[in-house]
Amino acid sequence: MKKIVVIWFALLSVQLFAQGPGQPLNPMTAPGAKSITPTNHILIWKNPIGVKFNQLYFSTDSILILNLDPAVIVFDGNPSNSISEFNLNNLGGLLYYKKYYWRIVEFDSTGSTIGPIWYFKTLSLPTSINFSFDDNMNNWEIFGPLGINNWYWSNSSHTSSLPGEVIFRWDPIFNGESYIVSPEITSPIGISTDISFNYFEDWWSDTVIVGCAITTDNGNSWSTIWDLHATSNVGPNLDHIFLEASENFRLGFFYSGNSNNIDFFYIDDISIESQLITFITPTFLKASTSDTIKRVTLEWSMVQQAPIFPAGYELQRKNGSALSTDQYATIDSLDVITPTYLDYGVELNQTYTYRIRTFSMGSYSYFGNEATAYIPAIVPVELVSFNSSVTDNNVILNWQTATETNNQGFQIERRKTQDERSEKWENIGFINGFGTTTEPQSYSFVDENLLAGNYQYRLKQFDFDGTFEYSNAIEVEINSPTKFSLEQNYPNPFNPSTNIQYAISSTQLVTLKVFDVLGKEVATLVNEEKPAGIYKVEFKSSVGSLQLASGIYYYQLRVADYIETKKMILMK
């Protein structure tokens, strides 16, 4: 059966386990999740079978959680059912931009089991920071190794703002990059931040490159968010940059190249402002799957009211767990009255993490909790047998399944094996499946009128969502007949048609004709060279101008010196 598994991670490798009912399962919020709203947040977990009561330890201090300090027990009681919930508003809410740890201890009559340590981080407050450089550099640092003596503060106003600004000077001359870098800036994750600044570039020669970048690892790596390739004086100007940060960052202004190409680069009045959020964040995002369809079902608490009612929800997904470094991508936007989503764009044996926010008029709320889901590597249909048998020049395929999940059916494919490099698989039929069933099912397919040779067959099993799996291939040999022969037609008597089968043991010119009782030829069924094999021909008594009456007819096979005639009866 298909099912979703919520992945969790133990923070520490040392775990203590006693005899007991087993560990808690499926934690919500997903461990490692970020940007959790401080209010109205609920912790959820699944209890193992046989639990009598449990304890919830919750704190910003991981040592207290590790040591199971009684001071941080926030719930100690009997679970109402297999799923336990705890509303963190019972603690008076949470703090902004804090990391919280929690773990569950399960108890039954035999003892206790200590669960792993889980954690999440709450979102940060909106940012509003200004650097005016009125009388100093406001704790900005110069990053080298080159050009560390080229940055300085001056009580001047080249950027058309009040006196006091930061300046880059050409002297001493160097060739490379030099940064002046801000203190760390706390950024709400997923919220657009407006960075504005005044600048003026006093150009000297050649192309001068200045810019602005951010770093999340104290200058080990940089991402440029604005740059200017000037060939003349530029400014004074006011510029804006809109940034959606994934974590806290430091802002840096830089010069790149030969410093002898510039006179001065002036910077002043740097402002960093997060968007004003005027509507509510969606909460309690959950992920689950159907037992029969390869998909992730997402549900969340619908936004009921806000100072400004949002226009809809934006849903994002990334590969991996909440701790993954993969980037989120928007997978859909929904109207605000839809609190569910079915994600069919997932693959087996993969982990995905989701988050959601509201939007309106170009603004976005914070993201709610992240939810992680694992799609197991399952086989949609359990095939227990696949075999073949040969009757004359017909191949009978038989196969059986033990269980089926979401099974649309089987496409039968065949290829000749004389030269596997040139022979391609050919679709020769389709048999419908039973959808989802736990009962064994049997199937068969007949491939008729094959020439002598070796053939391979395989099954291509399709789910209703379009995914498929191939079976192993089986090989069948059709032997050449050892003599010429003509079989009795079937059915006989017949109306309006009958089948005539014949065999030839070598490549020959073959004629097969039908005569009436007076010996007059009424139809020619075959008149061509045929390779060795068993053949079946359908004879229709009424086709076009041929309209035979009831009576006795004869059909005759001629191959080389072999001639054989048999009688058949048309009865209308």
VENHU-V144402 format. One record per pair of residues at least 6 apart in sequence whose C-alpha atoms are under 7 Angstrom apart, sorted by sequence separation. I is the first residue (numbers start at 1). GAP is how many residues later the second one is. D is the distance in Angstrom with one decimal. If there is no record, write none. Layout:
i;gap;d
I;GAP;D
I;GAP;D
//
This chain:
i;gap;d
59;6;6.8
106;6;5.4
107;6;6.6
142;6;5.8
157;6;4.6
215;6;6.0
289;6;5.9
358;6;5.7
359;6;6.2
389;6;5.8
390;6;6.2
462;6;4.3
515;6;4.4
516;6;6.7
541;6;6.2
542;6;6.3
557;6;5.6
558;6;6.9
58;7;6.9
105;7;6.6
106;7;5.2
131;7;6.8
156;7;4.7
157;7;6.3
215;7;4.8
289;7;4.8
319;7;6.2
357;7;6.8
358;7;5.3
388;7;6.7
389;7;5.2
416;7;6.2
461;7;5.3
462;7;6.8
491;7;5.6
514;7;5.9
515;7;5.4
541;7;5.5
557;7;5.4
57;8;6.2
105;8;5.7
106;8;6.5
155;8;5.3
156;8;5.2
157;8;6.7
214;8;5.6
215;8;6.5
288;8;5.6
289;8;5.4
318;8;6.2
357;8;5.6
388;8;5.5
389;8;6.7
415;8;6.2
460;8;6.5
461;8;5.2
490;8;5.6
514;8;5.7
556;8;5.6
557;8;6.4
105;9;4.5
155;9;4.1
156;9;6.3
213;9;6.1
214;9;5.4
287;9;6.4
288;9;5.1
318;9;5.9
357;9;6.0
388;9;4.5
415;9;6.0
460;9;5.8
461;9;6.3
489;9;6.4
490;9;5.3
514;9;5.1
556;9;4.2
104;10;6.4
105;10;5.8
154;10;5.7
155;10;6.5
213;10;5.2
214;10;6.5
287;10;5.6
288;10;6.6
318;10;4.5
357;10;4.6
387;10;5.9
388;10;6.1
415;10;4.9
460;10;4.6
489;10;5.5
490;10;6.8
513;10;5.7
514;10;6.4
555;10;5.6
556;10;6.6
104;11;5.3
154;11;5.7
213;11;4.0
287;11;4.7
317;11;5.3
318;11;6.3
356;11;5.4
357;11;6.3
387;11;5.5
414;11;5.4
415;11;6.1
459;11;5.7
460;11;6.5
489;11;4.6
513;11;4.4
554;11;6.6
555;11;5.6
103;12;5.9
153;12;5.9
154;12;6.4
212;12;5.9
213;12;5.2
286;12;5.6
287;12;6.7
316;12;6.0
317;12;5.5
355;12;6.3
356;12;5.9
386;12;5.8
387;12;6.3
413;12;5.9
414;12;5.2
459;12;5.2
488;12;6.8
489;12;7.0
512;12;6.1
513;12;5.6
554;12;5.6
555;12;6.5
59;13;6.2
103;13;6.0
153;13;4.7
212;13;5.9
213;13;6.8
285;13;6.9
286;13;5.3
316;13;5.3
317;13;6.4
355;13;6.3
386;13;4.2
413;13;5.2
414;13;6.7
458;13;5.8
487;13;6.7
512;13;5.4
554;13;4.5
29;14;6.3
58;14;5.7
103;14;4.9
152;14;5.9
153;14;6.1
212;14;5.0
285;14;5.7
286;14;6.2
316;14;4.2
317;14;6.6
355;14;6.3
385;14;5.2
386;14;6.8
413;14;4.6
414;14;6.9
458;14;6.2
487;14;5.4
512;14;4.8
553;14;5.9
554;14;6.0
28;15;5.7
57;15;5.4
58;15;6.5
102;15;5.8
103;15;6.1
152;15;5.5
211;15;5.4
212;15;6.1
285;15;4.3
315;15;5.8
316;15;5.5
355;15;4.8
385;15;5.3
412;15;6.0
413;15;5.8
458;15;4.6
486;15;6.3
487;15;5.8
511;15;4.9
512;15;6.7
553;15;5.4
28;16;5.0
57;16;4.4
58;16;6.5
101;16;6.7
102;16;5.3
137;16;6.1
151;16;5.6
152;16;6.7
211;16;3.8
284;16;5.3
314;16;7.0
315;16;6.0
354;16;5.5
355;16;6.7
384;16;5.8
411;16;6.8
412;16;5.8
457;16;5.4
458;16;6.6
486;16;4.4
510;16;6.5
511;16;4.4
552;16;6.0
553;16;6.1
27;17;5.8
28;17;6.3
56;17;5.7
57;17;6.0
101;17;5.7
102;17;6.1
136;17;6.2
151;17;4.6
210;17;5.7
211;17;5.9
283;17;6.1
284;17;5.9
315;17;5.5
353;17;6.5
354;17;5.3
383;17;6.1
384;17;5.4
412;17;5.2
456;17;6.2
457;17;5.4
485;17;5.6
486;17;6.6
510;17;5.6
511;17;6.7
552;17;4.7
27;18;4.6
55;18;6.7
56;18;5.8
101;18;4.3
150;18;5.5
151;18;6.5
210;18;5.4
282;18;6.8
283;18;5.4
314;18;6.2
315;18;6.1
353;18;5.5
354;18;6.4
383;18;4.4
384;18;6.2
411;18;5.9
412;18;5.9
456;18;5.5
457;18;6.5
485;18;5.1
510;18;5.5
551;18;5.8
552;18;6.4
26;19;5.6
56;19;5.0
100;19;5.4
101;19;6.8
150;19;5.1
209;19;5.7
210;19;6.9
282;19;6.0
314;19;4.5
353;19;4.2
382;19;5.5
383;19;6.4
411;19;4.4
456;19;4.4
484;19;5.3
485;19;6.8
509;19;5.4
510;19;5.7
551;19;5.3
6;20;5.2
25;20;5.8
26;20;5.9
55;20;5.5
56;20;6.6
99;20;6.9
100;20;5.6
150;20;6.7
209;20;4.7
282;20;6.3
313;20;5.6
314;20;6.5
352;20;5.7
353;20;6.3
381;20;7.0
382;20;5.6
410;20;5.6
411;20;6.5
455;20;5.6
456;20;6.2
484;20;4.5
509;20;4.0
510;20;6.5
550;20;4.9
551;20;6.5
24;21;6.4
25;21;4.9
55;21;4.5
99;21;5.8
100;21;6.1
150;21;6.3
208;21;5.5
209;21;6.6
282;21;5.9
312;21;6.9
313;21;5.1
352;21;5.4
382;21;5.6
410;21;5.2
454;21;7.0
455;21;5.2
483;21;6.1
484;21;5.9
508;21;5.3
509;21;6.2
550;21;5.0
8;22;6.9
9;22;6.5
24;22;5.6
25;22;6.5
54;22;5.9
55;22;6.8
99;22;4.3
150;22;6.6
207;22;6.1
208;22;5.2
312;22;5.4
313;22;6.2
351;22;5.7
352;22;6.5
381;22;6.2
382;22;6.4
409;22;5.6
410;22;6.4
454;22;5.7
455;22;6.3
481;22;6.3
483;22;5.1
507;22;6.9
508;22;5.6
550;22;5.6
8;23;5.8
24;23;5.0
54;23;5.9
98;23;5.5
99;23;6.6
207;23;5.6
208;23;6.5
280;23;6.6
312;23;4.3
313;23;5.9
351;23;4.3
381;23;4.6
409;23;4.2
410;23;6.8
454;23;4.4
481;23;6.2
482;23;5.3
507;23;5.5
508;23;6.6
24;24;6.1
53;24;5.3
54;24;6.4
97;24;6.5
98;24;5.5
207;24;5.1
311;24;6.5
312;24;4.0
350;24;5.9
351;24;6.3
380;24;6.5
381;24;6.0
408;24;6.1
409;24;3.9
453;24;5.8
454;24;6.3
481;24;4.8
507;24;4.0
23;25;6.5
53;25;4.1
54;25;7.0
97;25;4.9
206;25;6.2
311;25;5.9
350;25;5.5
380;25;5.3
408;25;5.1
453;25;5.2
480;25;6.1
506;25;6.1
507;25;5.2
22;26;5.8
52;26;6.1
53;26;5.8
96;26;5.6
97;26;5.0
280;26;5.9
310;26;6.8
349;26;5.2
380;26;6.9
381;26;6.8
407;26;5.4
452;26;4.7
453;26;6.5
506;26;4.4
21;27;6.2
96;27;5.7
97;27;4.4
147;27;6.4
279;27;5.0
348;27;5.3
349;27;4.5
407;27;6.2
408;27;5.8
451;27;7.0
452;27;5.2
505;27;4.9
21;28;6.7
96;28;5.2
146;28;6.7
279;28;5.9
348;28;5.7
349;28;4.2
407;28;4.3
452;28;5.2
504;28;5.2
505;28;6.6
21;29;6.2
96;29;6.4
134;29;6.5
135;29;5.9
137;29;6.8
203;29;5.4
278;29;6.0
279;29;5.5
348;29;5.0
406;29;4.7
407;29;6.3
504;29;5.7
21;30;6.2
134;30;4.5
146;30;6.7
148;30;6.7
203;30;4.9
278;30;6.0
279;30;6.5
321;30;6.2
405;30;6.1
406;30;5.1
503;30;5.8
504;30;6.7
133;31;5.3
134;31;7.0
146;31;6.5
147;31;5.2
202;31;5.1
279;31;6.5
320;31;4.8
321;31;6.1
322;31;5.9
404;31;6.5
405;31;4.2
503;31;4.3
133;32;5.3
146;32;5.9
201;32;5.6
202;32;7.0
216;32;6.5
319;32;6.2
320;32;5.0
321;32;5.6
404;32;5.0
405;32;6.5
502;32;5.9
503;32;6.2
201;33;5.1
216;33;4.7
319;33;4.8
320;33;6.3
404;33;5.2
502;33;5.4
144;34;5.7
200;34;5.9
201;34;6.4
215;34;5.6
216;34;6.5
318;34;5.8
319;34;6.5
403;34;5.8
404;34;6.4
501;34;5.6
502;34;6.5
47;35;5.0
143;35;6.2
144;35;6.9
200;35;4.6
214;35;6.3
215;35;5.4
317;35;6.8
318;35;5.5
403;35;4.6
501;35;4.2
517;35;6.3
46;36;5.7
47;36;6.1
65;36;6.9
143;36;5.1
199;36;6.6
200;36;4.4
214;36;5.6
215;36;6.7
317;36;5.7
318;36;6.6
402;36;7.0
403;36;5.9
418;36;6.9
500;36;5.6
501;36;6.3
516;36;6.8
517;36;5.9
46;37;4.5
65;37;6.7
142;37;5.8
143;37;6.1
199;37;5.6
200;37;6.5
214;37;4.7
302;37;5.4
317;37;4.5
402;37;6.5
403;37;6.0
417;37;5.7
499;37;6.5
500;37;5.2
516;37;4.7
45;38;5.9
46;38;6.2
142;38;4.4
198;38;7.0
199;38;5.6
213;38;6.1
214;38;5.9
301;38;6.6
316;38;5.7
317;38;6.6
402;38;4.4
416;38;6.0
417;38;5.6
499;38;5.6
500;38;6.3
515;38;5.8
516;38;6.2
45;39;5.5
60;39;5.9
62;39;6.0
141;39;5.5
142;39;6.2
159;39;5.9
198;39;5.6
199;39;6.6
213;39;5.2
300;39;5.6
316;39;5.4
401;39;5.4
402;39;6.8
416;39;4.5
417;39;6.7
499;39;4.5
514;39;6.9
515;39;5.1
44;40;5.6
45;40;6.8
60;40;4.5
140;40;6.4
141;40;5.1
159;40;5.3
198;40;4.5
212;40;5.6
213;40;6.4
299;40;5.9
300;40;6.6
315;40;6.1
316;40;6.2
400;40;6.9
401;40;5.3
415;40;5.7
416;40;6.3
498;40;5.8
499;40;6.1
514;40;5.6
515;40;6.2
44;41;4.5
59;41;5.7
60;41;5.8
140;41;5.3
141;41;6.6
159;41;5.5
197;41;5.7
198;41;6.5
212;41;4.4
299;41;4.5
315;41;4.6
400;41;5.6
401;41;6.6
414;41;6.8
415;41;5.4
497;41;6.9
498;41;5.4
514;41;4.3
43;42;5.6
44;42;6.6
59;42;5.5
140;42;4.6
158;42;6.7
196;42;7.0
197;42;5.7
211;42;5.7
212;42;6.2
298;42;5.5
299;42;6.7
314;42;5.7
315;42;6.8
400;42;4.4
414;42;5.6
415;42;6.8
497;42;5.5
498;42;6.8
513;42;5.5
514;42;6.5
42;43;6.6
43;43;5.2
58;43;5.8
59;43;6.6
140;43;6.1
196;43;5.5
197;43;6.9
211;43;5.4
298;43;5.1
313;43;6.7
314;43;5.5
399;43;6.0
400;43;6.2
414;43;4.6
497;43;4.3
512;43;7.0
513;43;5.4
42;44;5.5
43;44;6.4
58;44;4.5
139;44;6.7
196;44;4.4
210;44;5.6
211;44;6.8
297;44;5.9
298;44;6.3
313;44;5.6
314;44;6.0
399;44;5.4
413;44;5.7
414;44;6.7
496;44;6.0
497;44;6.0
512;44;5.6
513;44;6.9
42;45;4.4
57;45;5.4
58;45;6.9
195;45;5.6
196;45;6.3
210;45;4.6
297;45;4.7
313;45;4.4
398;45;5.7
399;45;6.5
413;45;5.4
496;45;5.6
512;45;4.7
41;46;6.0
42;46;5.8
57;46;5.4
194;46;6.7
195;46;5.0
209;46;6.2
210;46;6.2
296;46;5.9
297;46;6.4
312;46;5.6
313;46;6.2
398;46;4.4
412;46;6.2
413;46;6.2
496;46;6.9
511;46;5.9
512;46;6.5
40;47;6.9
41;47;5.7
56;47;6.0
57;47;6.4
194;47;5.8
195;47;6.3
209;47;5.5
295;47;6.6
296;47;5.1
312;47;5.7
397;47;5.4
398;47;6.7
412;47;5.0
511;47;5.3
40;48;6.7
56;48;4.9
194;48;4.7
209;48;6.8
295;48;5.5
296;48;6.7
310;48;6.1
311;48;5.9
322;48;6.8
397;48;5.1
411;48;5.8
412;48;6.5
510;48;6.0
511;48;6.9
40;49;5.8
55;49;5.7
56;49;6.8
193;49;5.6
194;49;6.5
295;49;4.6
310;49;5.6
311;49;4.9
396;49;5.9
397;49;6.2
410;49;6.0
411;49;5.0
510;49;5.1
39;50;6.4
54;50;6.9
55;50;5.2
192;50;6.3
193;50;5.0
294;50;6.7
310;50;4.9
322;50;6.6
396;50;4.5
410;50;5.5
411;50;6.4
509;50;6.2
54;51;5.5
55;51;6.8
192;51;5.4
193;51;6.0
295;51;6.4
321;51;5.9
395;51;5.7
396;51;6.4
410;51;4.5
481;51;7.0
508;51;6.5
54;52;4.6
192;52;4.5
394;52;6.7
395;52;5.1
409;52;5.8
410;52;6.3
480;52;5.9
481;52;6.0
508;52;6.9
53;53;6.5
54;53;5.8
191;53;5.5
208;53;6.4
394;53;5.6
395;53;6.5
409;53;5.6
480;53;5.3
39;54;5.2
53;54;5.5
190;54;5.6
191;54;7.0
208;54;6.6
394;54;4.4
408;54;5.5
38;55;5.8
39;55;6.5
51;55;6.4
52;55;5.8
190;55;6.1
206;55;6.0
393;55;6.6
394;55;5.7
407;55;6.2
408;55;5.0
38;56;4.5
51;56;5.6
52;56;4.9
189;56;5.8
190;56;6.1
205;56;4.8
393;56;5.3
394;56;6.2
407;56;4.7
408;56;5.1
38;57;6.0
51;57;5.0
189;57;5.0
204;57;5.3
205;57;6.6
393;57;5.2
406;57;5.4
407;57;6.4
38;58;6.3
50;58;6.3
187;58;6.6
189;58;5.8
204;58;4.6
393;58;6.8
406;58;6.0
127;59;6.7
203;59;4.8
204;59;5.6
127;60;6.2
187;60;6.2
202;60;6.6
203;60;5.7
187;61;5.1
202;61;5.4
126;62;6.1
186;62;4.9
202;62;5.0
124;63;6.6
125;63;6.3
185;63;5.7
186;63;7.0
201;63;6.1
202;63;6.2
124;64;5.0
184;64;6.8
185;64;5.4
201;64;4.6
123;65;6.1
184;65;5.7
185;65;5.8
200;65;6.0
201;65;6.4
184;66;4.8
200;66;5.1
183;67;6.0
199;67;5.3
200;67;6.9
182;68;5.5
199;68;4.6
181;69;6.6
182;69;5.2
198;69;5.8
199;69;6.4
181;70;5.7
182;70;6.2
198;70;5.2
181;71;4.2
197;71;6.2
198;71;6.0
486;71;6.9
180;72;5.5
181;72;6.6
197;72;5.5
179;73;6.0
180;73;5.5
197;73;4.4
179;74;5.6
180;74;6.5
196;74;5.7
197;74;6.4
282;74;6.9
179;75;4.4
196;75;5.2
282;75;6.0
493;75;6.6
494;75;6.5
495;75;6.1
160;76;6.5
178;76;5.5
179;76;6.8
195;76;5.7
196;76;6.7
281;76;6.0
282;76;6.8
492;76;6.3
493;76;4.7
494;76;5.3
495;76;5.9
159;77;5.0
177;77;6.7
178;77;5.5
195;77;4.6
281;77;6.4
492;77;6.2
493;77;5.7
494;77;6.0
495;77;6.0
177;78;5.6
178;78;6.8
194;78;5.8
195;78;6.6
486;78;6.8
488;78;6.9
493;78;6.2
177;79;4.4
193;79;6.8
194;79;5.2
489;79;7.0
24;80;6.7
176;80;5.6
177;80;6.5
193;80;5.6
194;80;6.2
452;80;6.8
176;81;5.0
193;81;4.3
452;81;5.5
175;82;5.3
176;82;6.6
192;82;6.1
193;82;6.1
451;82;5.2
23;83;6.8
175;83;4.3
191;83;6.8
192;83;6.0
451;83;6.8
38;84;6.2
174;84;5.9
175;84;6.3
191;84;6.8
281;84;5.5
285;84;6.2
287;84;6.1
21;85;6.7
36;85;6.2
37;85;5.9
174;85;5.7
280;85;6.5
281;85;5.7
283;85;5.2
284;85;6.4
285;85;6.8
286;85;5.8
287;85;6.8
393;85;6.2
449;85;6.8
21;86;6.5
34;86;5.9
35;86;6.0
36;86;4.2
37;86;6.1
173;86;5.4
279;86;6.4
281;86;6.4
282;86;5.6
283;86;6.5
285;86;6.1
287;86;6.2
449;86;5.9
20;87;6.3
21;87;5.9
31;87;5.3
32;87;5.7
33;87;4.9
34;87;4.7
35;87;4.7
36;87;5.4
173;87;5.8
277;87;7.0
281;87;6.0
449;87;6.5
20;88;6.1
31;88;5.2
32;88;5.0
33;88;6.3
34;88;6.0
35;88;3.7
277;88;5.8
31;89;5.9
34;89;6.7
170;89;4.8
20;90;5.4
23;90;6.0
170;90;5.5
19;91;6.4
20;91;4.5
21;91;6.7
22;91;5.6
23;91;6.6
24;91;6.0
19;92;5.3
20;92;4.3
21;92;6.4
23;92;5.1
170;92;5.8
18;93;6.7
19;93;5.9
20;93;5.1
170;93;5.4
18;94;5.7
19;94;6.5
169;94;6.1
170;94;6.4
18;95;5.5
169;95;4.8
17;96;5.5
168;96;5.5
169;96;6.9
17;97;5.8
167;97;6.6
168;97;5.0
16;98;6.6
167;98;5.6
168;98;6.5
167;99;4.6
166;100;5.9
167;100;6.4
165;101;6.8
166;101;5.3
165;102;5.9
166;102;6.4
165;103;5.0
10;106;5.1
11;106;5.6
10;107;5.4
11;107;6.7
159;107;6.6
10;108;6.4
158;108;6.8
159;108;6.9
9;109;6.9
159;109;6.7
292;113;5.4
293;113;6.1
292;114;5.2
133;135;6.6
132;136;6.1
132;137;4.4
131;138;5.6
132;138;6.4
130;139;6.9
131;139;5.0
130;140;5.7
131;140;6.4
130;141;4.5
393;141;5.7
129;142;5.8
130;142;6.4
392;142;6.9
129;143;5.1
128;144;5.7
129;144;6.6
292;144;6.7
127;145;6.8
128;145;4.6
127;146;5.4
128;146;6.5
127;147;5.1
126;148;5.4
35;154;6.4
191;173;6.8
191;175;6.3
190;176;6.5
190;177;6.6
4;284;5.5
4;285;5.2
3;286;5.7
3;287;6.4
2;288;6.8
3;288;5.4
2;289;4.5
33;289;5.5
1;290;5.6
2;290;6.0
32;290;5.5
1;291;7.0
31;291;7.0
32;291;5.6
37;331;6.5
35;332;6.4
36;332;5.7
35;333;6.6
36;333;5.2
35;334;6.6
34;335;6.9
33;336;6.4
33;337;5.4
29;340;6.4
30;340;6.1
29;341;6.8
30;341;5.3
29;342;6.7
30;342;6.0
7;365;6.6
6;366;5.9
7;366;6.6
6;367;5.0
7;367;6.7
5;368;5.9
6;368;6.0
4;369;6.3
5;369;5.1
4;370;5.8
5;370;6.9
4;371;5.7
1;404;6.7
//
